[in-house]
């Protein structure tokens, strides 16, 4: 379970980095903010699930 959460966390981080790299220079600011907010929300969600798993909530 922890391995899957780590992979999800790593995937979210990579998506966040790619969104920042691709959309920052020439794209519209609103689109960049949308993808950044989505990626940050996914990172927070993955981190929260990692913490809950670490605290012993394995049956989510």
Phi, psi and omega in degrees: 000315181295326178297320178293321178294321178295318177298319178296317178298316179295319178297317179296320179296318179295318178298320177297315180294318179294319179298318178295319184289317185280321190265349185290311189292305191244357184274165176293146184297324182293321178294319178297317180294322179298310181292323177296316179296319179296315181294319179294320178297320178293322176296316179296318179298314179297319178296320179297316178295325176296317179295315179298321177295319180294327179281352175109009179271077185274345187261033182283000000 
